[in-house]
Amino acid sequence: MSKSLVIFLFIIVACRTTTSTEQPIYQKISGKTMGVITYNITYASEQDHQTAIDSLMQAINNELSTYVPTSAISIFNQSADGIENIDRFPHFSENIDVAIACAKASKNAFDPTVMPLVNYWGFGYTGKEAVSEADQAKIDSLLQFVGMENVIMEANAIRKSNPGVQLDFSASAKGYFIDEVARFLRTKGVENYMVEIGGEGRTAGKNPKGKTWRMGVSVPRADSEVNEIFAAVSMEDEAIATSGNYRNYYVVDGKTYSHTIDPKTGLPAPSDLLSVSIITQACIYADAYATACMVLGFEKAKQLVNKLGLEAYFIYDDGHGQLKAYATAGIEDRVERFLEEL
């Protein structure tokens, strides 16, 4: 090889190395999924993956939505004894596996079989109808269907112990959607991304400014705007999910009924927590455990996250109308407060 050719090749390699250090191109896409929930996704790639991502989310929705009559969960809920050939429904099956694990770990504070009670209280697929006076006999009759032990896993089937057993993945589905979109992006070689759906999200790598991603925790107040932020958490290749009772509720005769139902009592959970954010590796688990914490209340929720080794950010009312916050030790230095009290 001639000396001039060697010099030429060296120049090409040097140019390529310089190009690889340039700031990557970021795509920003948004839309709606699960009917009315807004998503925002930012990722470093020269490719626009929105069509594929929308198709993926539609496929998931077609298995997990109780509002889609032909979905896997609707088929299960309306069946007498369950579903056969579950390999047709990989998203449904994976959510069942996670539900069983989270129900066990939280001692059933998280329990998707609460669906009959969610419908009874007017927060389910049967339509929102306020309960003016609780019927304890009716609630007791529905409690017999609650408990993940009523869902039986077989080789290629998911059975139910009673025709009245029904599932509701609304407390973990957003997290699963996020995890699946993140998984899809990784298969496309994307290393830097932020996937946000309905205020929950998962991040990897760096943001367009080359810095650590941050995700906001909304002010837990009914009249607050969606973009009114109480605090922001720096995210290190992880996921965050927030649960609260300040958006989905109704009031009858001065009493507030929230959408979070306690699987043990069958009643809306009277939690002293206003908002729970869980930070962990997979968003579906963060989503599920955030709901469990809302059911458990402040002190028991702290015990749960410590036992499971989760990071958490709790917002609660101090009893005097002011919002206070508690962060686990692992994220204290990653939380930026915007509001000290309201």
C-alpha positions as CSV (number, residue, x, y, z in Angstrom):
1,M,0.0,0.0,0.0
2,S,1.4,3.4,-0.9
3,K,2.2,6.0,1.7
4,S,-0.3,8.5,0.2
5,L,-3.1,5.9,0.4
6,V,-2.4,5.2,4.1
7,I,-2.6,8.9,4.8
8,F,-5.9,9.1,2.9
9,L,-7.4,6.2,4.9
10,F,-6.3,7.8,8.1
11,I,-8.0,11.0,7.2
12,I,-11.3,9.1,6.5
13,V,-11.1,7.3,9.9
14,A,-10.3,10.6,11.7
15,C,-13.3,12.3,10.1
16,R,-15.6,9.4,11.0
17,T,-14.5,9.6,14.6
18,T,-15.1,13.3,14.8
19,T,-18.6,12.8,13.3
20,S,-19.5,10.1,15.9
21,T,-19.0,12.7,18.7
22,E,-21.5,15.1,17.3
23,Q,-24.8,15.7,19.2
24,P,-27.3,13.0,18.1
25,I,-30.5,13.9,16.3
26,Y,-33.6,13.6,18.6
27,Q,-37.1,12.8,17.5
28,K,-40.1,14.1,19.4
29,I,-43.4,12.4,18.8
30,S,-46.8,12.7,20.6
31,G,-50.3,11.4,20.4
32,K,-53.0,9.6,22.3
33,T,-53.3,6.0,23.5
34,M,-55.8,4.0,25.6
35,G,-58.5,6.3,24.2
36,V,-57.7,9.6,25.8
37,I,-54.3,9.4,27.5
38,T,-51.6,11.6,26.0
39,Y,-48.1,10.4,25.3
40,N,-44.8,12.2,24.6
41,I,-41.7,10.4,23.5
42,T,-38.3,11.9,22.8
43,Y,-35.5,9.7,21.5
44,A,-32.1,9.9,19.8
45,S,-32.4,8.5,16.3
46,E,-32.5,9.5,12.7
47,Q,-35.6,7.3,12.2
48,D,-39.2,8.3,12.9
49,H,-40.8,5.3,14.7
50,Q,-44.2,6.8,15.5
51,T,-46.2,4.6,13.1
52,A,-44.6,1.5,14.6
53,I,-45.0,2.7,18.2
54,D,-48.7,3.6,17.6
55,S,-49.3,0.1,16.2
56,L,-47.6,-1.4,19.2
57,M,-49.7,0.6,21.6
58,Q,-52.9,-0.3,19.7
59,A,-52.0,-4.0,19.9
60,I,-51.5,-3.8,23.7
61,N,-54.7,-1.8,24.1
62,N,-56.5,-4.5,22.2
63,E,-55.5,-7.0,24.8
64,L,-55.7,-5.0,28.0
65,S,-58.6,-2.6,27.7
66,T,-61.8,-3.4,29.5
67,Y,-63.5,-0.9,27.1
68,V,-62.7,-3.1,24.1
69,P,-65.2,-5.9,24.0
70,T,-62.9,-8.2,22.0
71,S,-59.8,-7.7,24.2
72,A,-58.3,-10.5,26.1
73,I,-59.2,-9.0,29.4
74,S,-62.8,-8.5,28.3
75,I,-63.0,-12.1,27.1
76,F,-61.7,-13.3,30.4
77,N,-64.0,-11.1,32.4
78,Q,-67.1,-12.3,30.6
79,S,-66.1,-15.9,30.5
80,A,-67.4,-18.6,32.8
81,D,-64.0,-20.2,33.6
82,G,-61.2,-18.2,31.8
83,I,-59.2,-18.3,28.6
84,E,-57.5,-21.1,26.7
85,N,-54.6,-20.7,24.3
86,I,-53.2,-17.7,26.1
87,D,-50.1,-17.7,23.9
88,R,-52.4,-15.7,21.6
89,F,-52.3,-12.9,24.2
90,P,-48.7,-12.2,25.2
91,H,-49.4,-8.8,26.7
92,F,-52.3,-10.1,28.8
93,S,-50.3,-13.1,30.0
94,E,-47.3,-10.9,31.0
95,N,-49.6,-8.6,33.0
96,I,-51.1,-11.6,34.8
97,D,-47.6,-12.7,35.8
98,V,-46.7,-9.3,37.2
99,A,-50.1,-9.0,39.0
100,I,-49.5,-12.2,40.8
101,A,-46.0,-11.2,41.9
102,C,-47.0,-7.7,43.0
103,A,-50.1,-8.9,44.8
104,K,-48.0,-11.4,46.8
105,A,-45.2,-8.8,47.5
106,S,-47.8,-6.2,48.7
107,K,-49.9,-8.7,50.7
108,N,-52.8,-7.9,48.2
109,A,-52.8,-4.2,48.6
110,F,-52.4,-4.3,44.8
111,D,-55.0,-6.7,43.4
112,P,-56.4,-6.4,39.8
113,T,-59.3,-8.7,40.8
114,V,-60.9,-5.7,42.4
115,M,-62.7,-5.0,39.1
116,P,-66.3,-5.9,40.3
117,L,-65.9,-3.4,43.1
118,V,-64.5,-0.8,40.8
119,N,-67.6,-1.2,38.6
120,Y,-69.8,-1.0,41.7
121,W,-68.3,2.3,42.8
122,G,-68.8,3.7,39.3
123,F,-65.1,3.9,38.2
124,G,-65.1,1.0,35.8
125,Y,-66.2,0.0,32.3
126,T,-69.8,-0.1,33.2
127,G,-70.0,3.7,33.4
128,K,-69.5,6.3,36.0
129,E,-72.5,6.4,38.3
130,A,-72.0,7.7,41.8
131,V,-73.0,5.5,44.8
132,S,-75.2,7.7,47.0
133,E,-75.3,5.2,49.8
134,A,-73.0,2.1,50.2
135,D,-74.8,-1.2,50.2
136,Q,-72.6,-3.3,52.6
137,A,-74.4,-6.5,51.7
138,K,-73.6,-5.9,48.0
139,I,-70.0,-5.1,48.7
140,D,-69.6,-8.2,50.8
141,S,-71.1,-10.3,48.0
142,L,-68.5,-8.9,45.6
143,L,-65.6,-9.4,47.9
144,Q,-65.9,-13.1,47.4
145,F,-64.5,-12.6,43.9
146,V,-61.5,-10.5,45.0
147,G,-58.1,-12.1,45.4
148,M,-55.4,-13.2,42.9
149,E,-55.8,-16.8,44.3
150,N,-59.0,-16.8,42.2
151,V,-56.9,-16.6,39.0
152,I,-55.4,-19.9,38.2
153,M,-52.4,-20.3,35.8
154,E,-52.3,-23.5,33.7
155,A,-49.9,-24.6,30.9
156,N,-51.6,-22.6,28.2
157,A,-54.7,-21.3,29.9
158,I,-55.8,-18.8,32.6
159,R,-58.7,-20.0,34.7
160,K,-61.0,-18.3,37.2
161,S,-62.4,-19.9,40.3
162,N,-65.8,-18.3,39.8
163,P,-67.6,-16.7,36.8
164,G,-67.8,-13.5,38.8
165,V,-64.0,-13.0,39.0
166,Q,-62.9,-10.1,36.8
167,L,-59.6,-8.3,36.2
168,D,-58.7,-4.6,35.9
169,F,-55.2,-3.6,34.8
170,S,-55.8,0.1,34.9
171,A,-53.4,0.4,37.9
172,S,-50.5,-1.1,36.0
173,A,-51.3,-0.9,32.3
174,K,-49.7,2.6,31.7
175,G,-46.5,1.3,33.1
176,Y,-46.6,-1.7,30.9
177,F,-47.2,0.4,27.8
178,I,-44.2,2.5,28.7
179,D,-42.0,-0.5,29.2
180,E,-43.0,-2.0,25.9
181,V,-42.3,1.2,24.0
182,A,-38.9,1.4,25.7
183,R,-38.2,-2.2,24.8
184,F,-39.1,-1.4,21.2
185,L,-36.8,1.5,21.0
186,R,-33.9,-0.6,22.4
187,T,-34.5,-3.1,19.6
188,K,-34.0,-0.3,17.2
189,G,-30.7,0.6,18.7
190,V,-31.9,3.7,20.6
191,E,-29.9,4.3,23.7
192,N,-31.2,7.8,24.7
193,Y,-34.9,8.2,25.2
194,M,-37.7,9.4,27.4
195,V,-41.1,7.7,27.2
196,E,-43.9,9.5,29.0
197,I,-47.6,8.4,29.0
198,G,-50.1,10.1,31.2
199,G,-47.5,11.6,33.5
200,E,-45.6,8.3,34.0
201,G,-42.3,7.6,32.3
202,R,-39.1,5.7,31.7
203,T,-35.8,7.1,30.6
204,A,-32.4,6.0,29.4
205,G,-29.2,7.8,28.5
206,K,-29.2,11.6,28.2
207,N,-31.7,14.2,27.0
208,P,-31.1,16.4,23.9
209,K,-28.9,18.8,26.0
210,G,-26.7,15.9,27.0
211,K,-27.9,16.0,30.5
212,T,-29.8,13.6,32.9
213,W,-33.5,13.4,32.2
214,R,-35.9,14.9,34.7
215,M,-39.6,14.0,35.2
216,G,-42.1,16.0,37.2
217,V,-44.5,15.1,39.9
218,S,-47.7,17.0,39.6
219,V,-49.3,19.1,42.3
220,P,-51.8,16.7,43.9
221,R,-54.7,19.0,43.9
222,A,-58.0,18.7,42.0
223,D,-57.9,22.2,40.5
224,S,-54.2,22.1,39.5
225,E,-53.1,22.1,35.9
226,V,-51.5,18.9,34.5
227,N,-48.3,20.8,34.0
228,E,-48.2,22.3,37.5
229,I,-45.3,20.6,39.0
230,F,-44.6,20.0,42.8
231,A,-41.2,18.5,42.3
232,A,-38.9,17.0,39.7
233,V,-36.8,13.9,39.9
234,S,-33.6,13.3,38.0
235,M,-33.8,9.9,36.3
236,E,-31.0,7.5,35.9
237,D,-32.0,4.8,33.4
238,E,-35.2,4.0,35.3
239,A,-38.9,4.5,35.5
240,I,-41.4,6.5,37.6
241,A,-45.1,6.1,38.1
242,T,-47.4,8.2,40.2
243,S,-50.7,7.3,41.8
244,G,-53.1,9.7,43.5
245,N,-56.8,10.3,44.3
246,Y,-57.0,14.0,43.4
247,R,-58.2,13.5,39.8
248,N,-60.6,10.6,39.6
249,Y,-63.2,10.9,42.4
250,Y,-66.7,12.2,43.1
251,V,-68.4,13.8,46.1
252,V,-71.8,12.7,47.6
253,D,-73.3,14.6,50.5
254,G,-69.9,16.1,51.3
255,K,-68.1,12.8,51.3
256,T,-65.4,12.1,48.8
257,Y,-65.2,8.7,47.1
258,S,-61.9,8.0,45.3
259,H,-61.2,5.5,42.5
260,T,-58.6,3.6,44.5
261,I,-60.5,0.7,46.1
262,D,-59.1,-1.3,49.1
263,P,-59.2,-5.0,48.1
264,K,-59.7,-6.0,51.7
265,T,-62.6,-3.8,52.6
266,G,-64.2,-3.2,49.2
267,L,-64.4,0.5,50.0
268,P,-62.6,3.5,48.5
269,A,-59.2,3.7,50.3
270,P,-59.2,6.5,52.9
271,S,-55.5,7.2,52.4
272,D,-53.6,10.0,54.2
273,L,-51.4,10.0,51.1
274,L,-52.3,12.5,48.3
275,S,-49.7,11.2,45.8
276,V,-47.2,8.4,45.6
277,S,-44.4,8.2,43.1
278,I,-42.4,5.0,42.8
279,I,-39.0,4.9,41.0
280,T,-37.7,1.6,39.9
281,Q,-36.3,-0.2,36.8
282,A,-39.6,-1.3,35.2
283,C,-42.5,1.0,35.0
284,I,-45.2,-1.7,35.3
285,Y,-43.9,-2.5,38.8
286,A,-43.6,1.2,39.7
287,D,-47.2,1.6,38.6
288,A,-48.5,-1.3,40.6
289,Y,-46.6,-0.5,43.8
290,A,-47.7,3.2,43.7
291,T,-51.3,1.9,43.8
292,A,-50.5,-0.5,46.6
293,C,-49.0,2.4,48.6
294,M,-52.1,4.5,48.1
295,V,-54.2,1.7,49.6
296,L,-51.8,1.2,52.5
297,G,-51.4,4.8,53.7
298,F,-48.3,6.7,54.7
299,E,-46.7,4.6,57.4
300,K,-47.4,1.1,55.9
301,A,-46.4,2.4,52.5
302,K,-43.0,3.4,53.9
303,Q,-42.6,-0.1,55.3
304,L,-43.5,-1.6,51.9
305,V,-41.0,0.4,49.9
306,N,-38.3,-0.3,52.4
307,K,-39.0,-4.0,52.4
308,L,-38.9,-4.2,48.6
309,G,-36.0,-1.8,48.2
310,L,-37.9,0.7,46.1
311,E,-37.3,4.4,45.9
312,A,-40.4,6.5,46.6
313,Y,-41.6,10.1,46.8
314,F,-44.8,10.7,48.9
315,I,-46.8,13.8,49.1
316,Y,-49.3,14.1,52.0
317,D,-51.4,16.6,53.9
318,D,-49.8,17.5,57.3
319,G,-53.3,17.9,58.8
320,H,-53.2,21.6,58.6
321,G,-54.0,22.0,54.9
322,Q,-50.3,22.1,53.8
323,L,-48.6,19.7,51.5
324,K,-45.6,17.9,52.8
325,A,-43.2,15.5,51.1
326,Y,-41.1,12.5,52.1
327,A,-38.4,10.9,49.9
328,T,-36.6,7.7,50.4
329,A,-32.8,8.1,51.1
330,G,-31.8,6.9,47.6
331,I,-33.5,9.8,45.8
332,E,-33.3,12.6,48.3
333,D,-30.5,14.3,46.5
334,R,-32.2,13.8,43.1
335,V,-35.5,15.6,43.9
336,E,-35.9,19.3,43.2
337,R,-38.8,20.9,45.1
338,F,-40.7,23.7,43.3
339,L,-43.4,24.2,46.0
340,E,-42.6,24.0,49.7
341,E,-46.3,24.2,50.8
342,L,-49.7,25.2,49.5
